[in-house]
Amino acid sequence: MITTATADSVLKSYYLDAVAEQLNKAANPFLAAIEQTSSDVWGKDVRKAAVYGVHGGVGAGTEDGNLPAGSGAGYAQLVSTLKNLYGRIEISDKAVRASRSDEGAFVDLLNTEMEQLVRSSSFNFGRMLFGDGTGKLATVGSVSGTTYTLNSAINLAVGMVVDVYDAEGEVVAAARTVTGVDYSKKQVTLSGTSIADAAECELYVQNSRGLELTGLGAIFSSSDTLYGLTRADHPWLNPVKLTSIGTLTENAVQKAIDLVEENAGSRINFIVCSWGVRRALYEVLSQYRQVTSVELAGGAKAITFNGIPVVADRFCPSGTMYLLNTDDFRLHQLCDWQWLEGENGRILSQVPGKPVYTATLVKYAELMCSRPCGQAQLTGITEK
């Protein structure tokens, strides 16, 4: 007989490893290329020692002269708080009872819930990798009824629950469900009544404002600080940024790669860009030679630029290309994905006042780049 205890056991023994594997390796090619580690985690923070510059105790001299004076390379401590990442499933009591005597129906029920969890978690986790940690999804430009025209709709999908904040950082509407998205028009429709004076308001995932991973948006931003350090005092925190590229050329991409190697001694091994930028690069490469492709960890396929894989990602800003050394990135985590357990060790618990059981998947992690100067960004690229 199928019971909630049976579901608990199956979720622990069967689904957890499979879900963790999909979220860590198949959710996003960039994430799959990054090492995940529990090192440098101290309490609720990630504290990582970063080395910059070269050792000063090297030099030439006379046969009996003084040896070079010792001077160690520069050290700095990068500090960031572990972010709390959650994924939740819900199973109604009616659904459990209906499949009590049918193991096949019960398995189908759990499979459906887990597939939805993986899809939703992959979407949001992938989005965070390109965010700046604030969790901002979009800015509202204008409103017509419950339809909101945004600066971009790439971070939104039907079913997401969002909070709306005004320019002063105050919540003007909470827990609104996205009921429709028109990506070409950059428009979304939200549940509930129309929000008056919503122009210039910002959308965030429910209860997530300022609590997301420190993604590429933060590393390449113009903010004064990163990982608790001031960029002005630590120039190595500034990545290479080439702007207003226009028509993409091989030389523009190679210039960024060369600048990174020349300035930081870093070697680019991963390129990620928007769909339109990848099409532009494909057009450039196909004019002169056959375009080659490779298969990446997690099963994704990518074209290559001088042997470097080039991946398109829906969350990469339009007209943008990131040139990265993934060896400089780590996803620091307190633990891998785990089920949140109650005092009795149970995973499924009843939602108070409702005939529904819920289970929550959790991970405490933070993305950190130990050498921002070893990364590059091209912006203003004309898309195809």
C-alpha positions as CSV (number, residue, x, y, z in Angstrom):
1,M,0.0,0.0,0.0
2,I,1.3,3.5,-0.9
3,T,1.5,5.9,2.0
4,T,3.2,9.2,2.7
5,A,5.9,7.2,4.5
6,T,6.5,5.3,1.2
7,A,6.8,8.6,-0.6
8,D,9.3,9.8,2.0
9,S,11.4,6.7,1.5
10,V,11.3,7.0,-2.3
11,L,12.2,10.7,-2.3
12,K,15.2,10.0,-0.1
13,S,16.6,6.9,-1.7
14,Y,15.7,7.3,-5.3
15,Y,15.0,10.8,-6.4
16,L,17.5,12.9,-4.5
17,D,20.7,11.7,-6.3
18,A,19.0,11.9,-9.7
19,V,17.7,15.4,-9.1
20,A,21.0,16.6,-7.7
21,E,22.8,15.3,-10.8
22,Q,20.4,17.0,-13.2
23,L,20.6,20.3,-11.3
24,N,24.4,20.2,-11.0
25,K,25.3,18.9,-14.5
26,A,22.4,19.3,-16.9
27,A,20.7,22.5,-15.8
28,N,23.3,24.9,-17.4
29,P,26.5,24.3,-19.4
30,F,28.3,27.1,-17.5
31,L,27.4,25.6,-14.2
32,A,28.5,22.1,-15.4
33,A,31.9,23.6,-16.2
34,I,32.4,25.0,-12.6
35,E,33.8,23.0,-9.8
36,Q,31.5,22.6,-6.8
37,T,33.2,22.4,-3.4
38,S,32.6,22.6,0.3
39,S,36.0,24.3,0.8
40,D,36.4,27.8,2.1
41,V,32.9,27.7,3.8
42,W,33.1,29.1,7.3
43,G,29.7,29.2,9.1
44,K,27.3,31.1,6.9
45,D,30.0,32.7,4.8
46,V,32.4,31.9,2.1
47,R,35.9,33.2,2.9
48,K,38.4,32.6,0.1
49,A,42.0,33.8,0.0
50,A,42.8,35.2,-3.5
51,V,46.3,35.7,-4.7
52,Y,47.2,38.5,-7.1
53,G,50.4,39.8,-8.6
54,V,53.7,37.9,-8.7
55,H,56.3,37.0,-6.1
56,G,58.8,39.8,-5.7
57,G,61.7,37.8,-4.5
58,V,63.1,37.0,-7.9
59,G,65.9,38.7,-9.8
60,A,69.4,38.6,-11.3
61,G,72.6,39.5,-9.5
62,T,76.3,39.3,-9.2
63,E,78.2,36.2,-8.2
64,D,78.8,37.4,-4.7
65,G,76.2,40.1,-4.4
66,N,73.0,40.3,-2.3
67,L,70.2,38.0,-3.1
68,P,66.8,39.4,-4.2
69,A,64.8,40.8,-1.3
70,G,61.8,38.7,-0.4
71,S,58.4,40.0,-1.3
72,G,55.4,37.8,-1.3
73,A,52.5,38.0,-3.8
74,G,49.5,40.0,-2.8
75,Y,46.8,38.3,-0.8
76,A,43.2,39.4,-0.2
77,Q,40.3,37.7,1.4
78,L,37.1,37.4,-0.6
79,V,33.9,37.3,1.6
80,S,30.4,36.5,0.6
81,T,27.3,35.1,2.4
82,L,26.0,31.6,1.4
83,K,22.8,32.0,-0.4
84,N,19.7,29.9,0.5
85,L,18.3,28.1,-2.6
86,Y,15.0,26.2,-2.3
87,G,12.8,24.1,-4.5
88,R,9.4,22.9,-3.4
89,I,6.9,20.2,-4.5
90,E,3.3,19.7,-3.4
91,I,1.2,16.5,-3.5
92,S,-2.4,16.6,-2.6
93,D,-3.8,14.0,-0.1
94,K,-6.4,13.1,-2.7
95,A,-3.7,12.2,-5.3
96,V,-1.8,10.0,-2.8
97,R,-5.0,8.2,-1.8
98,A,-6.1,7.7,-5.5
99,S,-2.8,6.0,-6.2
100,R,-2.6,4.0,-2.9
101,S,-3.2,0.7,-4.6
102,D,-1.5,1.5,-7.9
103,E,2.3,1.7,-7.7
104,G,2.5,2.8,-11.4
105,A,0.2,5.7,-10.9
106,F,2.1,6.7,-7.7
107,V,5.4,6.7,-9.6
108,D,3.9,8.7,-12.4
109,L,2.7,11.2,-9.8
110,L,6.1,11.6,-8.3
111,N,7.9,11.7,-11.7
112,T,5.6,14.6,-12.8
113,E,6.3,16.5,-9.6
114,M,10.0,16.0,-9.8
115,E,10.2,16.9,-13.5
116,Q,8.4,20.2,-12.7
117,L,10.8,20.8,-9.8
118,V,13.9,20.2,-11.9
119,R,12.6,22.4,-14.7
120,S,11.7,25.3,-12.4
121,S,14.9,25.0,-10.4
122,S,17.0,24.8,-13.5
123,F,15.3,27.9,-14.9
124,N,15.9,30.0,-11.8
125,F,19.4,28.6,-11.0
126,G,20.5,29.3,-14.6
127,R,19.0,32.8,-14.3
128,M,21.0,33.6,-11.1
129,L,24.3,32.7,-12.7
130,F,23.9,35.7,-15.0
131,G,22.4,38.0,-12.3
132,D,24.0,40.5,-10.0
133,G,22.7,39.1,-6.7
134,T,19.9,41.5,-6.3
135,G,17.4,39.2,-7.9
136,K,15.9,41.9,-10.2
137,L,14.1,40.3,-13.1
138,A,13.0,43.4,-15.1
139,T,12.1,47.0,-14.9
140,V,8.5,48.1,-15.8
141,G,8.4,50.7,-18.6
142,S,4.6,51.1,-19.0
143,V,1.3,49.5,-17.9
144,S,-2.0,48.8,-19.6
145,G,-4.4,47.0,-17.3
146,T,-2.6,43.9,-16.1
147,T,-0.1,43.9,-19.0
148,Y,3.3,45.3,-18.2
149,T,5.9,46.3,-20.8
150,L,9.4,45.7,-19.5
151,N,13.0,46.5,-20.5
152,S,13.4,42.7,-21.0
153,A,11.3,39.6,-20.4
154,I,14.0,36.9,-20.7
155,N,14.1,36.3,-16.9
156,L,10.4,35.6,-16.6
157,A,8.2,32.6,-17.4
158,V,4.5,31.7,-16.9
159,G,3.9,30.5,-13.4
160,M,6.6,32.5,-11.6
161,V,5.5,34.3,-8.5
162,V,6.9,37.8,-8.3
163,D,7.0,40.8,-6.0
164,V,6.8,44.4,-7.4
165,Y,8.9,47.1,-5.8
166,D,8.9,50.8,-6.4
167,A,11.9,53.0,-7.1
168,E,12.3,53.6,-3.3
169,G,12.6,49.9,-2.6
170,E,9.1,49.5,-1.1
171,V,6.8,46.6,-2.0
172,V,3.8,47.8,-4.0
173,A,2.4,44.3,-4.8
174,A,3.4,40.9,-3.4
175,A,3.0,37.4,-4.7
176,R,1.7,38.2,-8.1
177,T,1.7,35.2,-10.5
178,V,3.0,35.6,-14.1
179,T,0.0,34.5,-16.2
180,G,1.5,35.3,-19.7
181,V,4.7,36.3,-21.4
182,D,5.3,37.8,-24.8
183,Y,9.0,37.8,-25.3
184,S,9.0,39.6,-28.6
185,K,7.0,42.5,-27.2
186,K,8.8,42.3,-23.8
187,Q,5.5,42.1,-22.0
188,V,4.0,40.1,-19.1
189,T,0.6,39.8,-17.6
190,L,0.3,39.5,-13.8
191,S,-2.5,38.2,-11.6
192,G,-4.6,40.5,-9.5
193,T,-5.7,44.0,-10.2
194,S,-3.7,46.6,-12.2
195,I,-0.9,48.3,-10.2
196,A,-1.2,52.0,-10.4
197,D,1.9,54.0,-11.3
198,A,3.9,50.9,-11.9
199,A,6.2,52.6,-14.4
200,E,9.9,52.3,-13.2
201,C,8.9,49.6,-10.7
202,E,11.0,46.5,-10.6
203,L,10.1,42.8,-10.5
204,Y,11.7,40.2,-8.2
205,V,11.1,36.5,-7.5
206,Q,8.9,36.3,-4.4
207,N,10.8,37.0,-1.2
208,S,14.2,36.9,-3.0
209,R,15.2,40.5,-3.3
210,G,18.9,40.9,-2.5
211,L,19.3,37.2,-1.6
212,E,20.5,35.5,-4.9
213,L,23.8,34.2,-6.1
214,T,26.6,36.6,-7.0
215,G,26.5,35.9,-10.7
216,L,28.3,37.3,-13.7
217,G,26.2,40.5,-13.6
218,A,27.9,41.4,-10.3
219,I,31.4,40.5,-11.5
220,F,31.0,42.7,-14.6
221,S,29.0,45.5,-13.0
222,S,30.3,49.0,-12.4
223,S,29.7,48.7,-8.6
224,D,32.4,50.0,-6.3
225,T,32.8,46.8,-4.3
226,L,32.9,43.1,-4.9
227,Y,33.2,40.3,-2.3
228,G,33.6,42.9,0.4
229,L,36.6,44.6,-1.3
230,T,36.8,48.0,-3.0
231,R,37.6,47.8,-6.7
232,A,39.5,51.1,-6.6
233,D,41.9,49.6,-4.1
234,H,42.1,46.3,-5.8
235,P,42.2,46.8,-9.6
236,W,42.5,43.0,-10.2
237,L,38.8,42.9,-9.3
238,N,38.0,44.6,-12.6
239,P,37.5,42.3,-15.6
240,V,38.3,43.3,-19.2
241,K,35.3,45.1,-20.8
242,L,35.1,46.0,-24.4
243,T,32.0,48.0,-25.4
244,S,30.2,49.2,-28.5
245,I,31.5,46.4,-30.6
246,G,28.9,46.7,-33.4
247,T,29.5,44.1,-36.2
248,L,31.2,41.1,-34.6
249,T,34.6,40.1,-36.0
250,E,37.1,37.3,-35.2
251,N,39.5,40.0,-34.3
252,A,37.2,41.6,-31.7
253,V,36.9,38.2,-29.9
254,Q,40.6,37.4,-30.2
255,K,41.5,40.9,-28.9
256,A,39.5,40.2,-25.7
257,I,41.2,36.8,-25.3
258,D,44.6,38.4,-25.8
259,L,44.0,41.2,-23.3
260,V,43.0,38.7,-20.6
261,E,46.2,36.7,-21.2
262,E,48.4,39.8,-21.5
263,N,47.0,41.5,-18.4
264,A,46.2,38.7,-16.1
265,G,48.0,35.6,-17.4
266,S,44.6,33.9,-17.7
267,R,43.5,31.6,-20.5
268,I,39.9,31.7,-21.7
269,N,38.4,28.3,-21.9
270,F,34.6,29.0,-22.1
271,I,32.6,31.5,-24.0
272,V,28.9,32.2,-23.4
273,C,26.7,34.7,-25.3
274,S,23.1,35.5,-26.3
275,W,21.4,33.6,-29.1
276,G,21.8,36.5,-31.5
277,V,25.5,36.9,-30.8
278,R,26.1,33.2,-31.4
279,R,24.4,33.4,-34.7
280,A,26.6,36.4,-35.6
281,L,29.7,34.5,-34.6
282,Y,28.5,31.4,-36.6
283,E,28.1,33.7,-39.6
284,V,31.6,35.0,-39.2
285,L,33.2,31.6,-38.7
286,S,31.3,30.0,-41.6
287,Q,32.7,32.5,-44.1
288,Y,36.2,31.3,-43.8
289,R,36.2,27.7,-42.5
290,Q,34.0,24.9,-41.4
291,V,32.4,25.4,-38.0
292,T,33.4,22.7,-35.5
293,S,31.5,21.6,-32.5
294,V,32.2,19.8,-29.2
295,E,30.1,18.1,-26.6
296,L,30.3,19.5,-23.1
297,A,29.8,18.1,-19.6
298,G,26.1,17.5,-19.1
299,G,25.6,16.7,-22.7
300,A,25.2,20.2,-24.2
301,K,26.8,20.8,-27.7
302,A,28.7,23.9,-28.6
303,I,30.4,25.4,-31.6
304,T,34.1,26.4,-31.0
305,F,36.2,29.5,-31.5
306,N,39.9,28.5,-31.8
307,G,39.1,25.4,-29.8
308,I,37.1,27.3,-27.1
309,P,33.5,26.2,-26.7
310,V,30.9,28.8,-27.4
311,V,27.5,28.4,-25.7
312,A,24.3,30.4,-26.1
313,D,22.2,31.0,-23.0
314,R,18.8,32.5,-22.8
315,F,19.7,34.5,-19.7
316,C,22.8,36.2,-21.3
317,P,21.9,39.9,-22.0
318,S,21.4,40.7,-25.6
319,G,24.4,41.9,-27.6
320,T,26.7,40.4,-25.0
321,M,29.5,37.8,-25.0
322,Y,31.3,36.6,-21.8
323,L,34.8,35.1,-22.2
324,L,35.6,33.1,-19.1
325,N,38.3,31.0,-17.4
326,T,36.1,28.5,-15.6
327,D,39.1,27.4,-13.5
328,D,38.7,30.7,-11.6
329,F,35.1,30.0,-10.6
330,R,33.9,27.8,-7.7
331,L,30.4,27.1,-6.5
332,H,31.1,27.0,-2.8
333,Q,28.4,25.0,-0.9
334,L,27.7,23.9,2.7
335,C,26.3,20.7,1.2
336,D,24.8,19.4,-2.1
337,W,21.1,19.4,-2.7
338,Q,19.3,17.9,0.3
339,W,15.7,17.4,1.4
340,L,14.6,19.6,4.3
341,E,13.6,17.2,7.1
342,G,11.3,17.8,10.0
343,E,12.0,16.9,13.6
344,N,10.8,13.3,13.0
345,G,13.0,13.0,9.9
346,R,10.1,13.1,7.5
347,I,10.4,14.9,4.2
348,L,6.7,15.3,3.4
349,S,4.8,17.4,5.8
350,Q,1.2,18.6,5.7
351,V,0.6,22.2,4.8
352,P,-1.3,23.7,7.8
353,G,-5.0,23.9,7.1
354,K,-4.8,22.2,3.7
355,P,-5.1,18.6,2.4
356,V,-1.7,19.0,0.8
357,Y,1.7,17.6,1.5
358,T,4.9,19.5,0.7
359,A,8.6,18.7,0.4
360,T,11.5,21.2,0.1
361,L,14.8,20.7,-1.6
362,V,17.6,23.0,-0.2
363,K,21.1,24.0,-1.0
364,Y,23.3,26.6,0.7
365,A,25.8,27.9,-1.8
366,E,27.5,30.9,-3.4
367,L,29.3,31.5,-6.7
368,M,32.7,33.1,-6.5
369,C,35.4,34.1,-9.0
370,S,38.9,34.3,-7.5
371,R,40.3,36.3,-10.4
372,P,37.9,38.7,-12.0
373,C,40.7,40.3,-14.0
374,G,41.0,37.0,-15.8
375,Q,37.6,37.3,-17.4
376,A,36.3,39.5,-20.3
377,Q,33.1,40.8,-21.7
378,L,32.1,42.2,-25.1
379,T,28.9,44.3,-25.3
380,G,27.0,46.3,-27.9
381,I,27.4,43.4,-30.4
382,T,25.0,43.6,-33.4
383,E,22.9,40.4,-33.2
384,K,21.8,38.3,-36.2
